[in-house]
């Protein structure tokens, strides 16, 4: 099952004092507070204004930090995330400011938005992350780094309400079930994930042709037999059973993770570079069957998604480069972020990351970020 | 290391392909509306326009944006300072060039003022000036491109420009963008190298001085300066390297998209070529693809040179966690892979194998006959120091099939790619005059595979010719390969038709262009696919395709009245002869041959309805006036036959439709169809011979439709003593007045008793001016008569030969005809003749238009020494 969310650490800091430099952003915030009451539509319009100058600005590579840079862009270009980021309480003590990941991200965001340059140095944030054991000069796996980064941010947001908002924004809720094949007794458990790790091959080791196929395969129940049998409470012994999950709730920002890297025992990690096309818009109601959705699933009508970002990897499993393709929410244009270099691209360029079985070094999509079409 | 300037000599120029003309010059040539925008741009006094004017080339050549954005952590931009001071110096220089004239006085004044203003405004903050200039240049560029776009739009009316697809526009645009980006990168790397060189030089000088001199404040100051320069250099290098690497990554990403576009274009070209091979009219020119592929490869090679240059710098100096150490190898691998991918797909077969004869049918090769084939490399970059040699091999990986024939390619199997041949465009390799030889010495007989009978018939055995090129350009070494479409190898001309059927079927249906075992399980074709390909066969061979009605008839013939576009036809039904029944393709190819050899012009001009069923034919003709006729292809003739059908009054006043026995190439060789139509006579006992063909369907008078095709009758010189009489071959049909006409709907063979009255018709040659006519009753049966008609030997010309009666010169036509009729009467009821005519064809399909067991056709001819052969076929209906 997917990675759970790290338990939010209760922060000791609760001083509401505002940093001087935050004044401006906070001013906007108050009007936003009112707007929440007045309706979502206005909210959108407003935080759109707040991030209107959120142009595409590059981040210098601080030493193998292309993976981090790509993820930061995916976070910071997401206005739904920056709305939360802007509301965080700022630590008063300088040393704590230096250690606060969300605060440093906010500073970086400000720096990027005020910058007249094409790119800025994320120095402070990087040293802050180093503090939290996310070191430079290490090849990261973007999916792992995304989880670590998200958990760090979440754990350091002191305002519980805000932390909940962050959770709601990113968390996928599912109900896992286990049905005993002997007595049909069903065990259920609610569980949550930050991303759906999607397979590249089906259970018969055949290539999956599209992202939709991969999603269907992911929600396909699995027979557990022989060594994999589970203890049935009712039969009081290990029985063959059917394991699967039902989707309960999809978040506003949905992260999908293509399992392109696979580990063979006593072998190198290998990368699967063949093509797996993904659509610009995704309707889960078309993909999942009734049985794969939780009967109480809310807002099923809103399970309409549009592609927002692609974190693509080029090179080999052990040795490569990350870049991010992000559709600017304010302009609706696609940008490609290669560290300090940012350029506007077309959907053809994004399609290029579908993959290609003939090449080993080309860009292939690794993380896909979809965003709900009509945000509630 | 000195970087080579980007190779721009080959290939056409694109917008954005480096400055061809100074930007400022181009700006001044813009139209007024755009000039106005330029004036506005300079209306604020950031940079006076006169400065822009005097220093145009220099201004455009500096990297202002870099100077405006010094690397972080740098207090002020050394580059901006440097540029600022150079600018002032250049202005002084310009100032000193002015003379003493009155005009110059004002100019001098303005320039001086400009210089002082600049000095006052930007002395402390040269970055600002750099920023201003960078922005101005960018804005100018934007105005310029808008203006040029408007000019182009005005100059090119949209209709005249060839339609470019969306993708083609994207390719052009992207190629131009990438070129510009690589050149910019190139310039920045060069700038850094220059900075490095300056430092090296000054450092060495300093060391020399310092070695000999005692420490002094001056020296200390210099050391300090040098240290500052080194620090500066180091900072810009770190910053630039990172930036260059990031941008190189970005560029490679964009190139990947470009490559995908190009591969899609190439796939479409290959598809077009495949269709063109089987007759479709497609544009298979490669020049555009060559331009793009070459452009893309140039950019990638340039980027590669750039990365190698960075590598050289890296050798000179490196530091801990240098991004170059880790990222450069990654970039190089990625780039090499892209180049390899591009080059591999750029090696194509431009002209598929084709024998010089018979024309228009490529991919069918005959052992021992010469053929030619051409490979081409679409990346037209050539390293003069390497010869690019192409090797050619047949069936590199032959399929594992019993009896699969093996062939040797005769004469040379390798050739050099030539670029400089003025005869040809592109980097091509032409194999001409090569031929194939069966490896089994003394292979058994014609087309038969003898004892080693394989699984596949000879014409279903597919072979591939593969080209291998050892490519070398600069540091890149690759082996490129490309293959032809599968070819069918035959050993005898009579296999040509069925070999072509295989080529058609393969290229119409095979999803894999290299599947040599396609015919071990050939798929069926839908009528929609087949109709298109059949249409191509006609349009390619005769310049006129099949219309809807004609295709409809073919569909009904194949699938019956319920034919739909989705109806399918198997390979066996399409092309496998199964004696005595011949296949659809054999029949159709016979007709194609007939059209090509004898009816090309008539078909092209649309006078031949051709494919029309008897039922349809009756429907059409019955509604028309008597004497309306049409031309229709026989459905029962294996080698292709054409017949005339006309409508005439029947017994009870009902319109009746008659057809003449089909003419095949045997007849048409000696007598063109228009002449047959012109002179066609129907001879009946009670009336004079008449031509029943009066109006070509729907209603064109015969001579109006066919007049221009009639063979010219030569005027005969009356004074000239003639040795022989003039003669001309014509064809007639005779009709029994007392016998009933065959009922219309009798498609099948009529009762044997009917129509057996064999008429021996005479070969009648009408003299050029009808003076001397010879009536010659033919011998029994058709064949001897035909022989005579075809080979007009002296016998045929001799008056009275074979018991002919010579008519006196001067006899009227009426006399001739009377004589004719007498003869006819005599010969009526000759039972022997009836059988001769009915030459049974073992391959006949169930007869549809099979004429009733007819009467013998005799040839009448008259001799004269004006030898204009004209043959009239005679046929009796009953």
Interface residues (C-beta under 8 A of the other chain):
Chain A: X58 X60 X61 X63 X64 X116 X117 X118 X119 X120 X121 X136 X137 X314 X315 X319 X320 X321 X323 X336 X338 X339 X340 X341 X343 X345 X346 X348 X349 X351 X352 X358 X359 X360 X361 X362 X363
Chain B: X69 X72 X170 X239 X242 X243 X245 X246 X247 X249 X250 X252 X253 X254 X256 X257 X260 X261 X321 X323 X326 X327 X330 X333 X334 X337 X338 X341
